């Protein structure tokens, strides 16, 4: 069951992965029967009787049941370089901290053997 925001409630994770959509399943079965039970010849002849835009339109509509539609994906990324916002003095301070940490680690590792 969904709440007023359209979200599933606790314990309900929604439709299991791979489960077919109930609203499109009958349509897909009907089209599959059309193709599987000798309906392909009839479909082709029906489409061939159409002309121009109607013929192309029918083929495009059937394509929706054959191949899933792809969605466009837009990626927006912003890269911030921290050094652009730091002053030279702040950069020097950060480098000094790094040097201090590095020297401390080197000192610690050299004294581990004693």
Phi, psi and omega per residue, in radians:
X1 nan 2.496 -3.136
X2 -1.757 2.646 3.065
X3 -1.518 -3.046 -3.080
X4 -1.202 -0.225 3.078
X5 -1.610 -0.008 -3.140
X6 1.500 0.140 -3.132
X7 -1.613 2.620 3.091
X8 -1.282 2.545 3.119
X9 -1.330 3.044 -3.137
X10 -1.048 2.413 3.116
X11 1.459 -0.110 3.132
X12 -2.053 1.839 -3.104
X13 -1.572 0.062 3.128
X14 1.591 -2.821 -3.091
X15 -1.234 2.292 3.115
X16 -1.067 2.594 -3.131
X17 -1.009 2.324 3.115
X18 1.582 -0.164 3.123
X19 -1.245 2.352 -3.124
X20 -1.287 2.569 3.085
X21 -1.229 2.150 -3.064
X22 -1.112 -0.519 -3.091
X23 -1.319 -0.494 -3.133
X24 -1.727 -0.253 -3.095
X25 -1.025 -0.822 3.127
X26 -1.062 -0.675 3.128
X27 -1.132 -0.774 3.127
X28 -1.108 -0.680 3.119
X29 -1.143 -0.697 3.134
X30 -1.113 -0.758 3.128
X31 -1.170 -0.709 3.105
X32 -1.067 -0.724 3.104
X33 -1.100 -0.676 3.122
X34 -1.035 -0.727 -3.137
X35 -1.384 -0.746 -2.996
X36 -1.361 -0.532 -3.048
X37 -1.772 0.812 3.103
X38 1.287 0.198 -3.117
X39 -1.415 -0.164 -3.097
X40 -1.112 -0.744 3.122
X41 -1.091 -0.712 3.127
X42 -1.152 -0.745 3.119
X43 -1.062 -0.801 -3.139
X44 -1.077 -0.780 -3.128
X45 -1.148 -0.652 3.103
X46 -1.113 -0.752 -3.133
X47 -1.201 -0.690 -3.124
X48 -1.139 -0.454 3.093
X49 -1.248 -0.388 3.115
X50 -1.286 2.834 3.135
X51 -2.236 2.598 3.000
X52 0.912 -2.179 -3.077
X53 -1.056 -0.590 -3.136
X54 -1.124 -0.699 -3.141
X55 -1.155 -0.825 3.137
X56 -1.120 -0.753 3.138
X57 -1.047 -0.727 3.128
X58 -1.108 -0.740 3.126
X59 -1.139 -0.709 3.127
X60 -1.135 -0.721 3.125
X61 -1.119 -0.703 3.110
X62 -1.191 -0.531 3.131
X63 -1.069 -0.541 3.109
X64 -1.046 -0.501 -3.134
X65 -1.577 -0.199 -3.112
X66 -1.678 -0.677 -3.024
X67 -2.359 2.289 -3.132
X68 -1.167 2.606 3.107
X69 -1.323 2.487 3.089
X70 -1.659 2.499 3.119
X71 -1.823 2.503 3.071
X72 -1.277 2.478 3.126
X73 -2.101 2.240 3.124
X74 -1.994 2.251 -3.141
X75 -1.992 2.205 3.065
X76 -2.002 2.179 -3.133
X77 -2.342 2.475 3.089
X78 -2.206 2.183 -3.136
X79 -1.849 2.135 3.112
X80 -1.875 2.228 3.093
X81 -1.700 1.949 -3.085
X82 -1.033 -0.491 -3.114
X83 -1.200 -0.350 3.097
X84 -1.199 -0.488 -3.076
X85 -1.756 -0.067 3.140
X86 -1.663 2.541 3.042
X87 -1.399 2.924 3.110
X88 -1.063 -0.659 3.135
X89 -1.127 -0.740 3.128
X90 -1.136 -0.656 3.093
X91 -1.114 -0.768 3.117
X92 -1.062 -0.720 3.127
X93 -1.116 -0.730 3.121
X94 -1.127 -0.729 3.115
X95 -1.104 -0.690 3.127
X96 -1.114 -0.708 3.092
X97 -1.084 -0.744 3.133
X98 -1.102 -0.775 3.126
X99 -1.070 -0.731 -3.142
X100 -1.100 -0.800 3.125
X101 -1.082 -0.757 -3.131
X102 -1.098 -0.788 -3.128
X103 -1.148 -0.613 3.108
X104 -1.131 -0.732 3.131
X105 -1.159 -0.707 3.117
X106 -1.112 -0.709 3.123
X107 -1.140 -0.733 3.136
X108 -1.102 -0.766 -3.107
X109 -1.203 -0.547 3.127
X110 -1.291 -0.415 -3.139
X111 -1.655 -0.057 3.135
X112 -1.198 -0.500 -3.093
X113 -1.360 -0.222 -3.087
X114 -1.514 nan nan
